[in-house]
Amino acid sequence: MKKQGLVEFRWHGRGGQGAKTACLLLADAAFAAGKFVQGFPEYGPERMGAPITAYNRISDTRCSVHCNIDAPDYVVVVDETLLDSVDVTHGLQAGGAVIVNTEKSPDQIREKLRGWQGRVCTIDARKISEETLGRYFPNTPMLSAAVKVSGVLEEQQFMGDMEESFHHKFASKPQVVSGNMAALKKAWEEVQAG
């Protein structure tokens, strides 16, 4: 039985898309908000484009479980093509949601989710990242969509903590901070729930 105040995420992506980075940024933001966190990837032989899985646990109290997450509350799919080969909703809690990077609507994506009846949310992370960052970096918009859909962190604190984190992470290239912040804000506004 899952303890109260514990929220678990499973991320599905491909090597090089930033799913692992988004997972670790979520852990950093939750930690900055005073939560107990875990963020870790799982992958086989590392190579660009290979499927990867990453996990987050965010809790109000210390969490002593240290294993992969089989029954997540939220699933974040950074690459829509994985829906054809991976059962991303496997184990997903009935009250949870799947969040998919796609230009399609939640109803259009539901057809690919192998009978999943719960919430489906979509976000066009490609369009957002290309508009705000000038290149395809889906992880920043997907991070924002995950936080909004889950409600695991309050918006203003999340945005403030991420801005501070970006200033630290991109200390040698501060010009990318504003683009990443714009991507977070745009994704927060544009994520669609179905």
N, CA, C and O of each residue as an XYZ file, in Angstrom:
776
protein
N       0.849     -1.192      0.000
C       0.000      0.000      0.000
C       0.887      1.246      0.000
O       1.851      1.339      0.760
N       0.549      2.182     -0.851
C       1.329      3.410     -0.971
C       1.012      4.338      0.197
O      -0.146      4.486      0.586
N       2.049      4.960      0.751
C       1.793      5.845      1.884
C       1.265      7.195      1.409
O       1.563      7.655      0.307
N       0.483      7.804      2.270
C      -0.118      9.103      1.949
C       0.972     10.153      1.787
O       1.980     10.128      2.493
N       0.762     11.080      0.849
C       1.739     12.139      0.617
C       2.864     11.740     -0.309
O       3.816     12.499     -0.491
N       2.769     10.530     -0.912
C       3.789     10.051     -1.839
C       3.225     10.096     -3.257
O       2.154      9.549     -3.520
N       3.944     10.745     -4.165
C       3.548     10.814     -5.573
C       4.688     10.226     -6.395
O       5.850     10.593     -6.217
N       4.341      9.307     -7.302
C       5.366      8.636     -8.100
C       5.146      8.884     -9.591
O       4.020      8.857    -10.087
N       6.258      9.125    -10.290
C       6.257      9.395    -11.725
C       7.124      8.365    -12.429
O       8.142      7.920    -11.898
N       6.704      7.995    -13.632
C       7.548      7.192    -14.509
C       7.663      7.950    -15.831
O       6.655      8.338    -16.420
N       8.877      8.154    -16.286
C       9.171      8.881    -17.525
C       9.593      7.885    -18.597
O      10.396      6.990    -18.337
N       9.049      8.043    -19.806
C       9.454      7.236    -20.958
C       9.975      8.184    -22.032
O       9.303      9.148    -22.398
N      11.164      7.908    -22.527
C      11.737      8.737    -23.578
C      12.776      7.951    -24.346
O      12.882      6.731    -24.220
N      13.531      8.668    -25.136
C      14.645      8.068    -25.867
C      15.917      8.813    -25.483
O      15.890     10.003    -25.171
N      17.023      8.092    -25.512
C      18.299      8.694    -25.156
C      18.555      9.962    -25.951
O      18.438      9.966    -27.176
N      18.900     11.027    -25.264
C      19.197     12.291    -25.913
C      18.051     13.285    -25.915
O      18.242     14.438    -26.303
N      16.850     12.861    -25.487
C      15.699     13.771    -25.481
C      15.553     14.536    -24.166
O      14.776     15.486    -24.078
N      16.294     14.122    -23.159
C      16.266     14.848    -21.900
C      15.280     14.337    -20.866
O      14.984     15.050    -19.907
N      14.759     13.119    -21.028
C      13.825     12.580    -20.032
C      14.528     12.433    -18.678
O      13.962     12.763    -17.636
N      15.758     11.938    -18.706
C      16.519     11.798    -17.459
C      16.763     13.172    -16.834
O      16.628     13.335    -15.621
N      17.119     14.147    -17.647
C      17.364     15.494    -17.137
C      16.095     16.076    -16.529
O      16.141     16.666    -15.449
N      14.959     15.917    -17.210
C      13.689     16.425    -16.680
C      13.347     15.754    -15.363
O      12.873     16.408    -14.434
N      13.584     14.458    -15.278
C      13.353     13.707    -14.040
C      14.196     14.292    -12.900
O      13.693     14.501    -11.796
N      15.459     14.549    -13.167
C      16.346     15.089    -12.134
C      15.989     16.532    -11.786
O      16.118     16.939    -10.632
N      15.538     17.313    -12.777
C      15.097     18.685    -12.494
C      13.841     18.686    -11.623
O      13.694     19.533    -10.742
N      12.934     17.733    -11.870
C      11.742     17.620    -11.019
C      12.156     17.300     -9.585
O      11.610     17.863     -8.636
N      13.108     16.406     -9.433
C      13.600     16.075     -8.087
C      14.202     17.310     -7.419
O      13.955     17.554     -6.238
N      14.988     18.088     -8.161
C      15.596     19.303     -7.613
C      14.533     20.311     -7.179
O      14.623     20.895     -6.099
N      13.520     20.509     -8.034
C      12.461     21.478     -7.723
C      11.659     21.035     -6.504
O      11.313     21.856     -5.653
N      11.364     19.751     -6.418
C      10.607     19.243     -5.267
C      11.432     19.347     -3.989
O      10.899     19.663     -2.925
N      12.731     19.082     -4.093
C      13.612     19.204     -2.933
C      13.653     20.657     -2.462
O      13.595     20.932     -1.264
N      13.753     21.582     -3.415
C      13.778     23.008     -3.069
C      12.475     23.435     -2.387
O      12.462     24.389     -1.608
N      11.385     22.726     -2.682
C      10.089     23.027     -2.067
C       9.916     22.327     -0.719
O       8.850     22.399     -0.108
N      10.969     21.649     -0.259
C      10.918     21.020      1.052
C      10.419     19.582      1.065
O      10.091     19.049      2.124
N      10.361     18.954     -0.096
C       9.889     17.572     -0.194
C      11.071     16.609     -0.090
O      12.224     16.989     -0.290
N      10.758     15.365      0.225
C      11.731     14.286      0.148
C      11.631     13.735     -1.269
O      10.526     13.532     -1.771
N      12.762     13.490     -1.919
C      12.727     13.150     -3.345
C      13.656     12.000     -3.700
O      14.629     11.708     -3.004
N      13.316     11.365     -4.806
C      14.190     10.435     -5.499
C      14.016     10.700     -6.985
O      12.903     10.957     -7.445
N      15.083     10.642     -7.722
C      15.037     10.778     -9.171
C      16.155      9.946     -9.751
O      17.325     10.186     -9.454
N      15.809      8.956    -10.586
C      16.839      8.066    -11.113
C      16.403      7.463    -12.444
O      15.219      7.199    -12.653
N      17.363      7.246    -13.343
C      17.070      6.639    -14.643
C      17.297      5.134    -14.628
O      17.939      4.591    -13.730
N      16.753      4.477    -15.647
C      17.023      3.061    -15.886
C      17.178      2.898    -17.391
O      16.275      3.248    -18.150
N      18.300      2.379    -17.819
C      18.478      2.098    -19.235
C      19.521      1.016    -19.411
O      20.342      0.756    -18.531
N      19.464      0.395    -20.576
C      20.446     -0.627    -20.919
C      21.670      0.047    -21.486
O      22.089      1.103    -21.013
N      22.244     -0.571    -22.506
C      23.420      0.043    -23.133
C      23.064      1.443    -23.629
O      22.162      1.611    -24.450
N      23.769      2.425    -23.131
C      23.437      3.811    -23.472
C      23.738      4.096    -24.934
O      24.846      3.863    -25.417
N      22.728      4.604    -25.625
C      22.954      5.075    -26.981
C      21.850      6.055    -27.347
O      20.715      5.951    -26.881
N      22.205      6.984    -28.174
C      21.269      8.001    -28.625
C      20.078      7.321    -29.299
O      20.258      6.484    -30.183
N      18.871      7.678    -28.886
C      17.664      7.154    -29.513
C      17.110      5.890    -28.895
O      15.993      5.488    -29.221
N      17.860      5.251    -28.010
C      17.371      4.028    -27.371
C      16.337      4.378    -26.296
O      16.474      5.403    -25.629
N      15.307      3.545    -26.117
C      14.311      3.829    -25.074
C      14.946      3.851    -23.689
O      15.783      3.010    -23.359
N      14.536      4.821    -22.891
C      14.979      4.890    -21.494
C      13.755      5.115    -20.619
O      12.715      5.587    -21.077
N      13.905      4.771    -19.374
C      12.869      5.003    -18.375
C      13.529      5.710    -17.198
O      14.665      5.401    -16.839
N      12.822      6.646    -16.608
C      13.329      7.341    -15.422
C      12.186      7.439    -14.420
O      11.016      7.335    -14.787
N      12.532      7.637    -13.165
C      11.533      7.589    -12.098
C      11.712      8.730    -11.106
O      12.828      9.186    -10.857
N      10.599      9.180    -10.548
C      10.609     10.146     -9.442
C       9.694      9.659     -8.340
O       8.602      9.149     -8.592
N      10.159      9.825     -7.116
C       9.301      9.724     -5.938
C       9.379     11.072     -5.253
O      10.466     11.603     -5.027
N       8.221     11.626     -4.922
C       8.159     12.896     -4.213
C       7.239     12.674     -3.024
O       6.095     12.249     -3.184
N       7.743     12.964     -1.839
C       7.009     12.617     -0.631
C       7.098     13.721      0.417
O       8.048     14.502      0.450
N       6.085     13.758      1.264
C       6.092     14.702      2.384
C       6.943     14.180      3.539
O       7.340     14.943      4.419
N       7.221     12.876      3.532
C       8.032     12.262      4.583
C       9.135     11.427      3.930
O       9.081     11.119      2.740
N      10.120     11.076      4.727
C      11.237     10.288      4.204
C      10.717      8.994      3.591
O       9.838      8.338      4.151
N      11.264      8.639      2.444
C      10.843      7.441      1.719
C      11.987      6.437      1.742
O      13.087      6.728      1.273
N      11.724      5.259      2.288
C      12.780      4.260      2.412
C      12.745      3.221      1.285
O      13.558      2.297      1.275
N      11.826      3.363      0.351
C      11.745      2.441     -0.782
C      12.735      2.905     -1.850
O      12.755      4.079     -2.221
N      13.549      1.980     -2.335
C      14.554      2.323     -3.347
C      14.534      1.287     -4.466
O      15.441      0.462     -4.571
N      13.512      1.330     -5.288
C      13.393      0.412     -6.414
C      12.647      1.119     -7.534
O      12.142      2.228     -7.359
N      12.585      0.463     -8.684
C      11.833      1.030     -9.793
C      10.370      1.172     -9.402
O       9.920      0.546     -8.442
N       9.637      1.981    -10.128
C       8.235      2.256     -9.803
C       7.349      1.482    -10.769
O       7.334      1.750    -11.970
N       6.614      0.520    -10.228
C       5.742     -0.324    -11.042
C       4.316      0.195    -11.124
O       3.590     -0.148    -12.057
N       3.900      1.016    -10.163
C       2.526      1.518    -10.121
C       2.540      3.037     -9.932
O       2.156      3.535     -8.874
N       2.985      3.776    -10.965
C       3.104      5.232    -10.827
C       1.755      5.933    -10.784
O       0.736      5.401    -11.223
N       1.783      7.137    -10.243
C       0.599      7.998    -10.267
C       0.520      8.737    -11.596
O      -0.571      9.037    -12.081
N       1.680      9.030    -12.184
C       1.751      9.780    -13.433
C       2.805      9.161    -14.344
O       3.874      8.750    -13.893
N       2.487      9.104    -15.625
C       3.431      8.637    -16.633
C       3.637      9.776    -17.623
O       2.675     10.346    -18.138
N       4.899     10.104    -17.884
C       5.250     11.176    -18.809
C       5.947     10.535    -20.011
O       6.977      9.877    -19.864
N       5.373     10.735    -21.201
C       5.906     10.134    -22.425
C       6.500     11.249    -23.279
O       5.775     12.047    -23.873
N       7.828     11.292    -23.331
C       8.541     12.354    -24.026
C       8.568     12.108    -25.534
O       8.701     13.053    -26.312
N       8.443     10.856    -25.951
C       8.477     10.516    -27.372
C       7.240      9.694    -27.727
O       7.109      8.543    -27.311
N       6.343     10.293    -28.493
C       5.074      9.661    -28.868
C       5.271      8.331    -29.592
O       4.407      7.459    -29.494
N       6.379      8.145    -30.318
C       6.578      6.900    -31.058
C       6.698      5.698    -30.130
O       6.500      4.564    -30.569
N       7.014      5.918    -28.866
C       7.099      4.811    -27.912
C       5.744      4.160    -27.667
O       5.680      3.008    -27.236
N       4.663      4.883    -27.936
C       3.326      4.327    -27.719
C       3.080      3.101    -28.591
O       2.234      2.270    -28.263
N       3.813      2.981    -29.699
C       3.647      1.837    -30.590
C       4.349      0.584    -30.087
O       4.005     -0.522    -30.503
N       5.318      0.739    -29.208
C       6.105     -0.419    -28.781
C       6.144     -0.647    -27.268
O       6.540     -1.723    -26.820
N       5.745      0.336    -26.488
C       5.818      0.222    -25.026
C       4.429      0.456    -24.432
O       3.737      1.403    -24.805
N       4.031     -0.413    -23.506
C       2.760     -0.215    -22.807
C       3.007      0.783    -21.676
O       3.228      0.402    -20.527
N       2.964      2.062    -22.028
C       3.321      3.111    -21.074
C       2.342      3.199    -19.902
O       2.701      3.714    -18.843
N       1.130      2.713    -20.072
C       0.147      2.801    -18.983
C       0.191      1.585    -18.059
O      -0.595      1.506    -17.115
N       1.089      0.644    -18.310
C       1.191     -0.543    -17.451
C       1.401     -0.134    -15.991
O       2.362      0.564    -15.670
N       0.512     -0.567    -15.123
C       0.633     -0.283    -13.698
C       0.178      1.095    -13.275
O       0.145      1.383    -12.079
N      -0.174      1.958    -14.216
C      -0.573      3.327    -13.887
C      -1.811      3.318    -12.999
O      -2.809      2.671    -13.316
N      -1.738      4.036    -11.891
C      -2.838      4.097    -10.935
C      -4.100      4.680    -11.583
O      -4.017      5.602    -12.394
N      -5.260      4.138    -11.220
C      -6.534      4.542    -11.830
C      -6.794      6.039    -11.702
O      -7.385      6.629    -12.606
N      -6.382      6.658    -10.633
C      -6.611      8.087    -10.440
C      -5.528      8.964    -11.036
O      -5.561     10.185    -10.885
N      -4.575      8.351    -11.710
C      -3.445      9.085    -12.255
C      -3.704      9.614    -13.647
O      -4.851      9.752    -14.073
N      -2.629      9.908    -14.350
C      -2.748     10.455    -15.702
C      -1.503     10.105    -16.500
O      -0.419      9.903    -15.953
N      -1.693     10.042    -17.804
C      -0.577      9.898    -18.735
C      -0.463     11.223    -19.485
O      -1.464     11.786    -19.928
N       0.768     11.711    -19.621
C       1.051     13.000    -20.262
C       1.958     12.719    -21.457
O       3.072     12.220    -21.295
N       1.475     13.041    -22.660
C       2.189     12.664    -23.879
C       2.607     13.901    -24.666
O       1.834     14.843    -24.837
N       3.849     13.871    -25.138
C       4.363     14.902    -26.029
C       3.848     14.604    -27.435
O       4.327     13.683    -28.097
N       2.875     15.387    -27.885
C       2.287     15.187    -29.203
C       1.538     16.442    -29.624
O       1.153     17.261    -28.790
N       1.341     16.578    -30.916
C       0.500     17.671    -31.398
C      -0.969     17.250    -31.409
O      -1.851     18.069    -31.666
N      -1.228     15.976    -31.130
C      -2.588     15.443    -31.152
C      -3.340     15.800    -29.874
O      -2.744     16.177    -28.865
N      -4.664     15.673    -29.943
C      -5.511     15.929    -28.777
C      -5.494     14.704    -27.855
O      -5.101     13.617    -28.279
N      -5.915     14.873    -26.607
C      -5.999     13.720    -25.709
C      -6.879     12.600    -26.276
O      -6.543     11.426    -26.122
N      -7.989     12.936    -26.923
C      -8.863     11.898    -27.484
C      -8.176     11.129    -28.613
O      -8.367      9.921    -28.747
N      -7.386     11.819    -29.417
C      -6.670     11.136    -30.498
C      -5.597     10.199    -29.956
O      -5.368      9.129    -30.520
N      -4.951     10.583    -28.887
C      -3.889      9.768    -28.291
C      -4.467      8.569    -27.530
O      -3.847      7.507    -27.484
N      -5.626      8.734    -26.946
C      -6.247      7.660    -26.153
C      -6.319      6.353    -26.945
O      -6.182      5.273    -26.370
N      -6.534      6.442    -28.256
C      -6.635      5.255    -29.107
C      -5.376      4.394    -29.057
O      -5.442      3.188    -29.294
N      -4.227      5.005    -28.748
C      -2.960      4.271    -28.715
C      -2.600      3.752    -27.325
O      -1.534      3.164    -27.144
N      -3.468      3.962    -26.354
C      -3.107      3.665    -24.962
C      -3.671      2.349    -24.432
O      -3.867      2.193    -23.227
N      -3.931      1.411    -25.328
C      -4.259      0.032    -24.962
C      -5.373     -0.080    -23.927
O      -5.269     -0.855    -22.976
N      -6.444      0.701    -24.116
C      -7.608      0.591    -23.252
C      -7.577      1.434    -21.986
O      -8.485      1.331    -21.161
N      -6.564      2.256    -21.813
C      -6.480      3.115    -20.626
C      -7.714      4.004    -20.551
O      -8.047      4.690    -21.518
N      -8.394      3.995    -19.405
C      -9.635      4.756    -19.226
C      -9.460      6.026    -18.408
O     -10.393      6.820    -18.290
N      -8.278      6.225    -17.845
C      -8.037      7.387    -16.980
C      -7.738      8.655    -17.765
O      -7.980      8.738    -18.969
N      -7.205      9.640    -17.051
C      -6.897     10.941    -17.659
C      -5.761     10.832    -18.658
O      -4.765     10.145    -18.430
N      -5.939     11.531    -19.772
C      -4.909     11.636    -20.800
C      -4.673     13.124    -21.031
O      -5.613     13.883    -21.265
N      -3.418     13.527    -20.963
C      -3.054     14.926    -21.194
C      -2.011     14.975    -22.304
O      -1.166     14.088    -22.423
N      -2.088     16.025    -23.111
C      -1.118     16.170    -24.196
C      -0.519     17.566    -24.183
O      -1.122     18.528    -23.710
N       0.688     17.637    -24.720
C       1.395     18.911    -24.833
C       2.290     18.818    -26.065
O       2.969     17.810    -26.259
N       2.298     19.836    -26.881
C       3.152     19.851    -28.066
C       4.503     20.451    -27.674
O       4.780     21.625    -27.922
N       5.330     19.615    -27.059
C       6.633     20.066    -26.562
C       7.571     20.443    -27.697
O       8.443     21.294    -27.518
N       7.408     19.824    -28.864
C       8.251     20.183    -30.012
C       7.997     21.639    -30.398
O       8.933     22.430    -30.514
N       6.728     21.986    -30.596
C       6.380     23.342    -31.013
C       6.840     24.357    -29.959
O       7.429     25.383    -30.299
N       6.573     24.074    -28.698
C       6.940     25.003    -27.627
C       8.451     25.198    -27.566
O       8.927     26.330    -27.489
N       9.202     24.108    -27.600
C      10.662     24.248    -27.484
C      11.255     24.943    -28.705
O      12.175     25.750    -28.576
N      10.735     24.636    -29.881
C      11.264     25.311    -31.069
C      10.943     26.802    -31.054
O      11.752     27.614    -31.502
N       9.759     27.170    -30.539
C       9.385     28.589    -30.463
C      10.186     29.340    -29.403
O      10.559     30.494    -29.614
N      10.451     28.702    -28.272
C      11.084     29.403    -27.150
C      12.599     29.207    -27.073
O      13.316     30.077    -26.579
N      13.082     28.063    -27.561
C      14.507     27.748    -27.450
C      15.215     27.711    -28.794
O      16.444     27.694    -28.857
N      14.426     27.698    -29.881
C      15.022     27.663    -31.209
C      15.472     26.294    -31.660
O      15.978     26.145    -32.773
N      15.296     25.276    -30.808
C      15.675     23.891    -31.114
C      14.724     22.957    -30.397
O      13.960     23.373    -29.526
N      14.779     21.700    -30.770
C      13.893     20.703    -30.167
C      14.508     20.129    -28.889
O      15.354     19.235    -28.932
N      14.063     20.663    -27.760
C      14.424     20.172    -26.431
C      13.114     19.929    -25.683
O      12.626     20.834    -25.006
N      12.529     18.730    -25.786
C      11.202     18.498    -25.207
C      11.170     18.423    -23.688
O      10.096     18.533    -23.096
N      12.307     18.241    -23.045
C      12.283     17.986    -21.606
C      11.740     19.145    -20.776
O      11.021     18.911    -19.804
N      12.060     20.379    -21.129
C      11.588     21.517    -20.327
C      10.064     21.653    -20.383
O       9.438     21.778    -19.330
N       9.435     21.635    -21.576
C       7.973     21.684    -21.597
C       7.327     20.474    -20.908
O       6.299     20.616    -20.246
N       7.924     19.293    -21.063
C       7.351     18.090    -20.442
C       7.422     18.172    -18.925
O       6.499     17.733    -18.239
N       8.492     18.722    -18.399
C       8.627     18.925    -16.956
C       7.497     19.809    -16.440
O       6.849     19.482    -15.445
N       7.266     20.916    -17.111
C       6.215     21.841    -16.685
C       4.842     21.188    -16.754
O       4.028     21.351    -15.844
N       4.582     20.452    -17.828
C       3.292     19.764    -17.972
C       3.098     18.744    -16.852
O       2.000     18.618    -16.310
N       4.159     18.018    -16.504
C       4.071     17.013    -15.441
C       3.727     17.657    -14.097
O       2.903     17.138    -13.343
N       4.360     18.779    -13.811
C       4.103     19.461    -12.541
C       2.678     20.010    -12.509
O       1.992     19.898    -11.493
N       2.235     20.599    -13.609
C       0.877     21.154    -13.628
C      -0.176     20.061    -13.493
O      -1.091     20.183    -12.678
N      -0.059     18.996    -14.281
C      -1.062     17.933    -14.263
C      -1.114     17.252    -12.903
O      -2.193     16.932    -12.405
N       0.046     17.031    -12.306
C       0.097     16.328    -11.017
C      -0.260     17.215     -9.841
O      -0.758     16.732     -8.824
N      -0.008     18.514     -9.971
C      -0.239     19.413     -8.844
C       0.728     19.179     -7.697
O       0.474     19.600     -6.568
N       1.844     18.503     -7.983
C       2.786     18.131     -6.933
C       3.530     19.337     -6.360
O       4.000     19.295     -5.223
N       3.637     20.416     -7.147
C       4.284     21.638     -6.690
C       3.424     22.833     -7.065
O       2.719     22.814     -8.074
N       3.489     23.855     -6.255
C       2.725     25.084     -6.499
C       3.427     25.881     -7.602
O       4.656     25.950     -7.635
N       2.647     26.479     -8.503
C       3.180     27.096     -9.713
C       4.248     28.153     -9.443
O       5.343     28.066     -9.999
N       3.961     29.145     -8.605
C       4.918     30.235     -8.426
C       6.225     29.753     -7.812
O       7.302     30.184     -8.222
N       6.135     28.868     -6.840
C       7.361     28.355     -6.237
C       8.143     27.522     -7.252
O       9.367     27.626     -7.337
N       7.434     26.697     -8.020
C       8.085     25.883     -9.048
C       8.823     26.772    -10.047
O       9.990     26.530    -10.354
N       8.145     27.796    -10.549
C       8.774     28.681    -11.541
C       9.988     29.404    -10.946
O      11.020     29.533    -11.603
N       9.860     29.870     -9.712
C      10.976     30.549     -9.051
C      12.157     29.629     -8.827
O      13.303     29.999     -9.083
N      11.873     28.419     -8.346
C      12.948     27.455     -8.109
C      13.625     27.036     -9.412
O      14.841     26.846     -9.453
N      12.827     26.893    -10.480
C      13.410     26.504    -11.766
C      14.283     27.616    -12.335
O      15.336     27.348    -12.915
N      13.850     28.857    -12.171
C      14.669     29.962    -12.665
C      16.020     29.976    -11.956
O      17.059     30.160    -12.590
N      15.999     29.781    -10.649
C      17.249     29.727     -9.882
C      18.107     28.545    -10.345
O      19.321     28.671    -10.507
N      17.461     27.402    -10.553
C      18.170     26.212    -11.010
C      18.790     26.438    -12.388
O      19.937     26.055    -12.619
N      18.047     27.055    -13.303
C      18.563     27.331    -14.640
C      19.750     28.294    -14.593
O      20.716     28.123    -15.336
N      19.681     29.319    -13.712
C      20.806     30.252    -13.594
C      22.062     29.515    -13.140
O      23.165     29.823    -13.590
N      21.892     28.546    -12.250
C      23.025     27.761    -11.771
C      23.507     26.802    -12.866
O      24.701     26.742    -13.161
N      22.577     26.055    -13.464
C      22.912     25.049    -14.483
C      23.558     25.684    -15.712
O      24.497     25.132    -16.286
N      23.043     26.851    -16.110
C      23.531     27.521    -17.317
C      24.368     28.752    -16.987
O      24.284     29.765    -17.681
N      25.170     28.669    -15.937
C      25.974     29.819    -15.505
C      26.888     30.312    -16.621
O      27.142     31.511    -16.734
N      27.381     29.396    -17.441
C      28.297     29.805    -18.513
C      27.571     30.290    -19.771
O      28.205     30.832    -20.677
N      26.262     30.102    -19.835
C      25.483     30.596    -20.978
C      24.115     31.103    -20.494
O      23.079     30.496    -20.766
N      24.139     32.225    -19.775
C      22.909     32.763    -19.175
C      21.831     33.135    -20.191
O      20.668     33.296    -19.821
N      22.200     33.275    -21.470
C      21.226     33.644    -22.490
C      20.143     32.565    -22.674
O      19.072     32.870    -23.198
N      20.393     31.321    -22.260
C      19.388     30.263    -22.451
C      18.359     30.214    -21.319
O      17.356     29.508    -21.427
N      18.596     30.951    -20.245
C      17.667     30.929    -19.109
C      16.296     31.449    -19.506
O      15.284     30.830    -19.178
N      16.244     32.572    -20.205
C      14.949     33.164    -20.555
C      14.153     32.245    -21.473
O      12.934     32.150    -21.328
N      14.805     31.565    -22.411
C      14.121     30.635    -23.301
C      13.546     29.449    -22.552
O      12.427     29.018    -22.832
N      14.309     28.915    -21.595
C      13.822     27.797    -20.797
C      12.660     28.214    -19.912
O      11.707     27.455    -19.734
N      12.734     29.409    -19.359
C      11.613     29.898    -18.538
C      10.370     30.111    -19.404
O       9.254     29.810    -18.978
N      10.562     30.626    -20.607
C       9.428     30.811    -21.522
C       8.807     29.470    -21.883
O       7.586     29.359    -21.990
N       9.644     28.447    -22.073
C       9.144     27.106    -22.389
C       8.324     26.552    -21.234
O       7.263     25.967    -21.450
N       8.811     26.734    -20.000
C       8.060     26.269    -18.825
C       6.692     26.938    -18.751
O       5.676     26.271    -18.556
N       6.674     28.251    -18.908
C       5.421     29.014    -18.770
C       4.435     28.663    -19.893
O       3.241     28.504    -19.642
N       4.926     28.546    -21.107
C       4.057     28.239    -22.241
C       3.458     26.832    -22.086
O       2.272     26.626    -22.346
N       4.267     25.891    -21.671
C       3.767     24.529    -21.473
C       2.727     24.491    -20.356
O       1.738     23.765    -20.458
N       2.938     25.258    -19.301
C       1.985     25.304    -18.182
C       0.615     25.760    -18.695
O      -0.422     25.250    -18.269
N       0.631     26.721    -19.612
C      -0.623     27.256    -20.147
C      -1.255     26.346    -21.198
O      -2.478     26.326    -21.335
N      -0.438     25.587    -21.946
C      -0.954     24.893    -23.121
C      -1.236     23.406    -22.934
O      -1.817     22.785    -23.824
N      -0.843     22.812    -21.801
C      -1.113     21.381    -21.624
C      -2.627     21.150    -21.677
O      -3.397     21.870    -21.041
N      -3.040     20.137    -22.443
C      -4.460     19.818    -22.614
C      -4.810     18.568    -21.807
O      -4.087     17.573    -21.839
N      -5.907     18.635    -21.099
C      -6.387     17.481    -20.341
C      -7.629     16.922    -21.011
O      -8.497     17.670    -21.461
N      -7.704     15.607    -21.070
C      -8.857     14.971    -21.686
C      -9.537     14.011    -20.752
O     -10.533     13.390    -21.122
